[in-house]
């Protein structure tokens, strides 16, 4: 599966996207070896995307030498890149025709790491904490469809 962007859309790969791709390459090592299908998919991305020579060299090296996925996730700073990592992990894990237990476990772990640090997870935790400590006045919660501006104002306080 090709990404939804091309060389013409992206002039260069910034650090967040570069670390996204390093993480994707690292994920290919999860089941102990990089399968031919996985390697072909990754190498296809290396050709299609505008990596610098230095970035391409690092990625080529990491196809054969696994990098620390968890350290790389911390270096992915753009929320969209984090979401893309989950999408590519799902794609990469299934490219060989099966999604084994080890791959499912790693997927859940990186999903948790990414969501743990997201604004959505923070907002949900804040909402739950407010409900738990009584600072959320249930009488003032709109009934039916909750307007986004109402939710925004709660978390702005």
N, C-alpha and C positions, 0 to 999 in steps of 0.2 A: 504494500500500500504506500503510495507516494504522499509526501506531505502536501498540504494545501497551499504551498508557496513555491516559487521557483526562483532561479537566479535573477530573472528580470524584476521580480518583486522585492528581493532583498539584495542590497548592494554589498553588504558584508555581514559576517556572523559575529555578533557581539559576544561578550564573555558569558552572559547567561545562556544564550543559545549554544555556544560552544560546549559549556558544561552539561547542558541538556544532552547533546550528542555523545559526550563522553560517558554520561550515565546510561544512555541507550546501549552503547557498545559494552559497557560493564554488565548490563543485564543479560547480554548474550552468553555470558559465562556461567549463569546461574545453575544450569543443569550439568556443569562439569566440563563441557566442551562446546565450542562454537561450531554448530552444524553448518553444512554447506549452504542451506537455504538462508540461515541467519546471516552468514557472512556475505552472501550475494546481495541480500536486501540492504545491509549496511553499506557495502561498497557502492551500491547503486546511489545511495544518498550522498556519499562522498563525491561522486561524479557530478550529481545534479546541483549541489549547493555550493555557494561561493566561499568555501573555506580558504584561508590563507595557506601557503605552503607549509608553514610551521604547524598550524592547526591540523592539517591533513596528515602530517607526519606523526603527530601525537596520536591521532585517532587510528592510523594504520598500526602503530606500535601496540595500542591498547586492544586491538582485535586479537592479538596473540598473547597479551599480558594484561590480566584483569586489574582494573583500578578499583578503589574503594567507593562503592556506590553511595554509601551514606555521607561520606565527605563531599562527594560531588553534588548531592541534593542540596546541601547547605550553600553551594556556590551558584545554584540556579536562583536568581533573584527576581525574575519576572514571573508573575502568577500564571500568565498564559503558557509560559515555558514549562512550569510545573504540571499544569493540566495536560500539556502535550506529552510530557514524560509518561504519565499514566496511560494515555492513549497508545503511545508507541510500545510501552511495556506489554500491554494487552495484545497488540499486533505481533510483536516479536515472540512472545511466549506461545502464540498459537500458530506461527508460521510453519512449524514442523508437523502440524496436524493434531497435536494434543497439548493440553494445559495440565501438567503434572502437579502433584502435591507440593513439591519444593517451589515451583514457579508460582503457584497460588499463594504460598506462604510469603514469599518475597514480595509479591504484588501487594498483598494486604499490609505488609510492613511499610513499604514505601508510600502506599496510599495513606497510612496513618501518620507517617512523618510529614507528608505534604499537608494533609488536612489539619494536623495539630498546630501548624504554624500559620494557618490561613485566617483571614479576617472573618470568614464565615464561621469557622470553629470558635473563634474568640467571641463573636456576637452571640452564638448559641450558648456558650458557657456563661456569658454575662447575663443573658436572659434567664437562664436556669438559676444562676446565683441570686438574681433579683427576686425571682419567684420564691426561692428557698428562704431568703432572709427577710421577706415581707416588704421589701422596698418597692415591689411591683404591685400597684393598686389594681386588683382585678376588676373593680367597679369601673375603672377608666379604660379598660381594654375594649376597643370597638367590637361589636358583634358582627358576625358574617365575615365578609372580605376585609382584611386588615390593610389599610392604606400604607404604602411604603413610606410616606413622609412621617406618619405616626411612629413607625418602627425606627426610622432614622433619628427622630427627635429623642426617643428613649435612649439610644446608644450615644447620642451627642452629649447627654448630661454628664 
